[in-house]
Amino acid sequence: MALRWALAENETGGTLFADERLAERHVGKGAYAGMEFLHVNARSIINTVPAESRMPFRHTINPYRGCSHACVYCFARPTHDYLGLGIGTDFERKIVVKVNAVERLRAELRAPAWDGDHIAMGTNTDPYQHAEGKYHLTRGILETLSGARNPFSILTKSTLILRDAAVLAAACERTEVGVSFSIGTLDRSVWKLTEPGTPPPDRRVEAVRRLTAMGIPCGVLVAPVLPGLSDSEAQLTEVVEACADAGAQSISGVALHLRGPMRKHYLDWLQSERPDLVRLHRERFGRGAYQGDEERQRIEGIVKAAARRCGVTGRNRYRGRRSPLDTGDESQDPAPATTTGQATSAGEAGHQLRLL
């Protein structure tokens, strides 16, 4: 069965294809029951970020759209709206799969115009979400980039990355590789409430330990930090200390922001699940998408101070250079870019773009 959408190619425009194309609908079975996979053939797979965004990377690859991790705060949810799909359960269960991603990458890396720039993965949705267990696109992309000696970095919440540990270790011998994990809390009650489709946070910490032991450098984003749920000094310090003990080479904290439709989506969810925190959020966010500077600086300061006490310098070095997914160096804090390619006025969006 085939479904039609008007999809456009440019990812920074929020869509997939410039003209109307077929998307084949595949109903998930077994471990994937309740999910739908929408197969598309992408015209291109390497996406170029607009220069005016001043992001710490210029090129990205996202083999999937939508994310079964179902994080209630995910900034990428509105990208499903561009496809005529919902930002709620549709985003979590109807996953767009670029089935020709590896083939396109091979062709684009061979193109005379390609100069071997760094490529970031995990900038929109998690490359190691559940669909990867079925399609193996991320693994194919890693093998292709490694074979071409093309530098890359990955941001993930998933322990599925351990499946590809040997591939990553081999890539580290050939090119510049950076891995970062998003671990916003170690509180299992908060994790179950806000990130129901992700592996438990303590298992992510263990993944940091295992990859680091193999010589694969890892950083951690304590992010997003959620008001009233994961923002106490004790909670933040607990995450930092665990990640530092696991060998994380950089650790930085990022406060929650709620841009565009995500403000209503998150507050509606909060009203249903934690109505006691609605007033706090309305006070913190006022009428805007961002918490005040004082609160954002408080969170960043707690994480930075705890990291320094643990001997973490704030730099995630891979083969001697800084990973573009590392936000530990404030001097390189990027001006933000949205999924529509429009710059915003707050630096927080640049950080949140890298959260899944």
C-alpha positions as CSV (number, residue, x, y, z in Angstrom):
1,M,0.0,0.0,0.0
2,A,1.3,3.4,-0.9
3,L,0.4,6.8,0.7
4,R,1.0,10.2,-0.9
5,W,2.2,13.4,0.7
6,A,3.6,16.6,-0.8
7,L,7.1,16.2,0.6
8,A,10.0,18.5,-0.1
9,E,13.7,17.7,-0.2
10,N,15.4,20.3,2.0
11,E,15.5,19.2,5.6
12,T,16.1,22.7,6.9
13,G,12.8,23.5,5.3
14,G,11.2,20.8,7.4
15,T,10.2,18.6,4.5
16,L,11.7,15.7,2.4
17,F,11.1,16.1,-1.3
18,A,10.5,18.9,-3.7
19,D,7.7,17.1,-5.6
20,E,5.0,14.6,-4.7
21,R,6.5,11.2,-4.3
22,L,5.3,7.8,-3.2
23,A,5.8,6.7,0.4
24,E,5.3,3.0,1.0
25,R,3.5,2.2,4.2
26,H,4.7,-0.8,6.2
27,V,2.9,-1.9,9.3
28,G,5.3,-2.9,12.2
29,K,5.0,-6.5,13.5
30,G,6.4,-8.3,16.5
31,A,8.7,-6.0,18.4
32,Y,7.6,-3.2,16.1
33,A,3.8,-3.7,16.6
34,G,1.9,-0.4,16.8
35,M,4.4,1.4,14.6
36,E,4.2,2.3,10.9
37,F,7.3,2.7,8.7
38,L,6.9,5.1,5.7
39,H,9.6,4.2,3.2
40,V,10.8,7.0,1.0
41,N,13.7,7.3,-1.5
42,A,15.6,10.5,-0.6
43,R,17.0,12.6,-3.4
44,S,19.9,13.5,-1.2
45,I,21.1,12.4,2.3
46,I,23.7,15.0,3.3
47,N,21.9,18.1,4.4
48,T,23.8,21.4,4.5
49,V,23.0,23.7,7.4
50,P,22.6,27.4,6.4
51,A,25.8,29.3,7.1
52,E,23.9,32.1,8.9
53,S,22.8,29.6,11.6
54,R,26.4,29.6,12.9
55,M,26.0,26.0,14.1
56,P,29.2,24.1,15.1
57,F,28.6,21.8,12.1
58,R,27.7,22.5,8.5
59,H,26.4,19.1,7.4
60,T,24.0,16.6,8.8
61,I,22.5,13.2,8.1
62,N,19.2,12.1,9.4
63,P,18.1,8.7,8.1
64,Y,14.8,8.7,10.0
65,R,12.0,11.2,10.6
66,G,9.9,10.9,13.7
67,C,11.2,9.1,16.8
68,S,9.9,6.2,18.8
69,H,11.8,7.5,21.9
70,A,8.7,9.6,22.5
71,C,10.4,12.3,24.6
72,V,7.6,14.6,25.5
73,Y,9.8,17.7,25.1
74,C,11.4,16.9,21.8
75,F,11.9,20.0,19.7
76,A,11.7,17.9,16.4
77,R,8.1,17.0,16.8
78,P,6.8,19.9,14.7
79,T,8.7,18.5,11.7
80,H,6.0,15.8,11.4
81,D,3.5,18.6,10.9
82,Y,5.2,19.6,7.7
83,L,4.4,16.1,6.4
84,G,0.7,16.3,7.2
85,L,1.2,14.1,10.3
86,G,0.6,14.9,14.0
87,I,3.3,16.0,16.4
88,G,1.9,13.7,19.1
89,T,1.5,9.9,18.6
90,D,2.1,10.2,14.9
91,F,5.6,11.5,15.6
92,E,6.3,8.5,17.9
93,R,4.7,5.8,15.8
94,K,4.8,6.8,12.1
95,I,8.5,6.8,11.2
96,V,9.8,8.0,7.9
97,V,12.6,5.7,6.7
98,K,15.0,6.9,4.0
99,V,15.6,3.4,2.7
100,N,18.2,4.5,0.1
101,A,20.3,6.5,2.6
102,V,23.4,4.4,2.4
103,E,23.3,4.3,-1.4
104,R,22.9,8.1,-1.6
105,L,25.7,8.7,0.8
106,R,28.1,6.6,-1.2
107,A,27.3,8.6,-4.3
108,E,27.5,12.0,-2.5
109,L,30.8,11.2,-0.9
110,R,32.2,10.4,-4.4
111,A,30.9,13.7,-5.9
112,P,33.8,16.1,-6.9
113,A,32.1,18.9,-5.0
114,W,32.3,17.1,-1.7
115,D,35.3,18.2,0.3
116,G,35.2,15.7,3.2
117,D,33.7,18.1,5.9
118,H,32.5,16.8,9.2
119,I,29.0,15.3,9.3
120,A,26.8,15.3,12.4
121,M,24.1,12.7,13.1
122,G,21.4,12.9,15.7
123,T,20.6,16.6,15.1
124,N,17.0,16.0,14.3
125,T,15.9,12.6,15.5
126,D,17.9,9.8,17.1
127,P,19.8,7.7,14.6
128,Y,19.7,4.8,17.1
129,Q,16.0,4.8,17.7
130,H,14.0,1.5,17.5
131,A,13.7,1.6,13.7
132,E,17.5,1.2,13.4
133,G,17.2,-2.3,14.8
134,K,15.2,-3.2,11.8
135,Y,16.8,-1.1,9.0
136,H,20.5,-0.8,10.0
137,L,20.8,2.5,8.1
138,T,22.9,4.2,10.7
139,R,25.3,1.2,10.8
140,G,25.6,1.4,7.0
141,I,26.2,5.1,7.2
142,L,29.0,4.7,9.8
143,E,30.7,2.0,7.7
144,T,30.5,4.2,4.6
145,L,31.9,7.3,6.4
146,S,34.6,5.3,8.0
147,G,35.6,3.7,4.6
148,A,35.8,7.2,3.1
149,R,37.8,8.5,6.1
150,N,35.1,11.2,6.5
151,P,34.9,12.7,10.0
152,F,31.6,12.4,11.8
153,S,29.8,12.7,15.2
154,I,26.8,11.1,16.8
155,L,24.3,12.3,19.4
156,T,22.0,9.6,20.9
157,K,20.0,8.5,23.8
158,S,20.2,4.9,22.8
159,T,22.3,2.0,24.0
160,L,21.8,0.4,20.6
161,I,25.0,2.2,19.6
162,L,26.9,-0.5,21.5
163,R,25.9,-2.9,18.6
164,D,28.2,-0.8,16.4
165,A,31.0,-0.3,18.9
166,A,33.5,-2.2,16.8
167,V,32.6,-0.2,13.8
168,L,33.1,3.0,15.8
169,A,36.4,1.8,17.2
170,A,37.6,1.0,13.7
171,A,36.5,4.4,12.4
172,C,38.4,6.2,15.2
173,E,41.6,4.7,13.7
174,R,40.7,6.1,10.3
175,T,39.1,9.5,10.9
176,E,37.8,11.9,13.6
177,V,34.9,10.5,15.5
178,G,32.8,12.0,18.3
179,V,30.0,10.4,20.3
180,S,27.7,12.3,22.7
181,F,24.9,10.9,24.9
182,S,21.9,12.9,26.1
183,I,21.4,12.0,29.8
184,G,19.1,14.6,31.5
185,T,18.4,12.7,34.7
186,L,19.2,9.5,36.6
187,D,15.8,9.6,38.3
188,R,13.9,6.6,36.9
189,S,10.5,8.1,37.7
190,V,11.3,11.2,35.7
191,W,12.8,9.1,32.9
192,K,9.7,6.9,32.6
193,L,7.4,10.0,32.6
194,T,9.2,12.1,30.1
195,E,11.3,9.7,27.9
196,P,9.2,6.4,27.8
197,G,10.8,5.0,24.7
198,T,14.4,5.4,25.6
199,P,16.8,3.1,27.4
200,P,17.1,3.8,31.2
201,P,19.6,6.6,31.9
202,D,21.9,4.4,34.0
203,R,22.3,2.1,31.0
204,R,23.3,5.1,29.0
205,V,25.9,5.9,31.6
206,E,27.2,2.3,31.3
207,A,27.3,2.7,27.5
208,V,29.6,5.7,28.0
209,R,31.8,3.6,30.1
210,R,32.0,0.7,27.6
211,L,32.6,2.9,24.6
212,T,35.3,4.9,26.5
213,A,37.0,1.7,27.5
214,M,37.3,0.9,23.8
215,G,39.0,4.2,23.0
216,I,35.9,5.9,21.6
217,P,35.7,9.4,23.2
218,C,32.2,10.3,24.6
219,G,30.7,13.5,25.8
220,V,27.4,14.0,27.7
221,L,24.7,16.6,27.5
222,V,22.7,16.9,30.7
223,A,19.7,17.9,28.7
224,P,17.1,19.1,28.6
225,V,16.9,20.0,32.3
226,L,13.1,20.1,33.2
227,P,11.7,22.6,35.7
228,G,10.5,21.0,38.8
229,L,11.4,17.5,37.5
230,S,15.2,17.3,37.1
231,D,16.6,20.7,37.9
232,S,17.7,20.5,41.5
233,E,21.4,20.9,42.3
234,A,21.4,17.4,43.8
235,Q,19.9,15.8,40.7
236,L,22.2,17.6,38.3
237,T,25.3,16.8,40.4
238,E,24.3,13.1,40.5
239,V,24.2,12.9,36.7
240,V,27.6,14.7,36.3
241,E,29.3,12.5,38.9
242,A,28.1,9.3,37.3
243,C,29.1,10.4,33.8
244,A,32.5,11.6,34.9
245,D,33.1,8.3,36.7
246,A,32.1,6.5,33.4
247,G,34.8,8.5,31.6
248,A,32.9,11.2,29.8
249,Q,35.3,13.8,28.4
250,S,32.9,16.6,28.3
251,I,29.7,17.3,30.3
252,S,27.4,20.3,29.8
253,G,23.9,21.3,30.9
254,V,21.1,22.7,28.9
255,A,17.8,24.1,30.2
256,L,14.5,23.2,28.5
257,H,13.1,25.5,25.9
258,L,9.7,25.3,24.3
259,R,9.6,26.8,20.8
260,G,6.6,27.1,18.5
261,P,4.0,24.3,18.8
262,M,6.0,22.6,21.5
263,R,5.0,25.1,24.1
264,K,1.3,24.0,23.9
265,H,2.1,20.4,23.4
266,Y,4.3,20.3,26.5
267,L,2.1,22.3,28.7
268,D,-1.0,20.2,27.7
269,W,1.0,17.1,28.6
270,L,2.1,18.7,31.9
271,Q,-1.5,19.6,32.7
272,S,-2.5,16.0,32.3
273,E,0.5,14.4,34.1
274,R,1.9,17.0,36.5
275,P,-0.7,19.8,37.0
276,D,1.2,20.8,40.1
277,L,4.0,22.1,37.9
278,V,2.0,24.1,35.4
279,R,2.2,27.3,37.4
280,L,5.9,27.0,37.8
281,H,6.3,26.6,34.0
282,R,4.1,29.5,33.2
283,E,6.2,31.6,35.6
284,R,9.5,30.4,34.1
285,F,8.6,30.8,30.5
286,G,6.2,33.8,30.7
287,R,5.0,34.2,27.2
288,G,8.1,33.1,25.5
289,A,10.0,30.0,24.5
290,Y,12.9,30.4,26.9
291,Q,13.4,30.6,30.6
292,G,15.2,33.6,32.0
293,D,18.9,34.1,31.7
294,E,19.3,33.6,35.5
295,E,17.8,30.1,35.5
296,R,19.6,29.0,32.4
297,Q,22.9,30.2,33.8
298,R,22.1,28.5,37.2
299,I,21.7,25.1,35.4
300,E,24.8,25.6,33.3
301,G,26.8,26.7,36.3
302,I,25.9,23.8,38.5
303,V,26.8,21.3,35.8
304,K,30.1,23.1,34.9
305,A,31.2,23.4,38.6
306,A,30.4,19.7,39.3
307,A,32.2,18.6,36.1
308,R,35.3,20.6,37.1
309,R,35.3,19.1,40.6
310,C,35.2,15.7,38.9
311,G,38.2,16.6,36.7
312,V,36.2,16.9,33.4
313,T,37.7,19.8,31.4
314,G,34.6,20.4,29.2
315,R,36.3,19.3,26.0
316,N,35.4,16.2,24.1
317,R,38.5,15.5,22.1
318,Y,38.6,13.0,19.3
319,R,42.0,12.5,17.7
320,G,43.0,15.8,19.3
321,R,40.2,18.0,18.1
322,R,36.9,19.3,19.5
323,S,33.7,17.5,18.6
324,P,31.1,19.7,17.0
325,L,28.5,18.2,19.3
326,D,30.4,19.3,22.4
327,T,28.8,22.4,24.0
328,G,31.3,22.6,26.8
329,D,33.2,25.4,25.4
330,E,31.2,28.5,25.9
331,S,33.3,30.6,23.5
332,Q,31.9,28.5,20.7
333,D,28.3,28.6,21.7
334,P,26.4,28.8,18.4
335,A,23.7,31.1,17.3
336,P,20.7,28.9,16.9
337,A,18.9,27.5,13.8
338,T,15.5,26.1,13.7
339,T,14.3,23.2,11.6
340,T,13.0,25.7,9.1
341,G,16.5,27.3,8.8
342,Q,15.4,30.6,10.4
343,A,17.7,32.0,13.0
344,T,16.3,32.8,16.5
345,S,17.4,35.3,19.1
346,A,18.3,32.9,21.9
347,G,21.4,30.8,22.0
348,E,19.5,28.0,23.7
349,A,17.9,26.9,20.5
350,G,21.3,26.0,19.0
351,H,21.9,23.7,21.9
352,Q,18.4,22.2,21.8
353,L,18.7,21.5,18.1
354,R,21.1,18.7,19.2
355,L,18.7,17.2,21.8
356,L,16.6,14.2,20.9
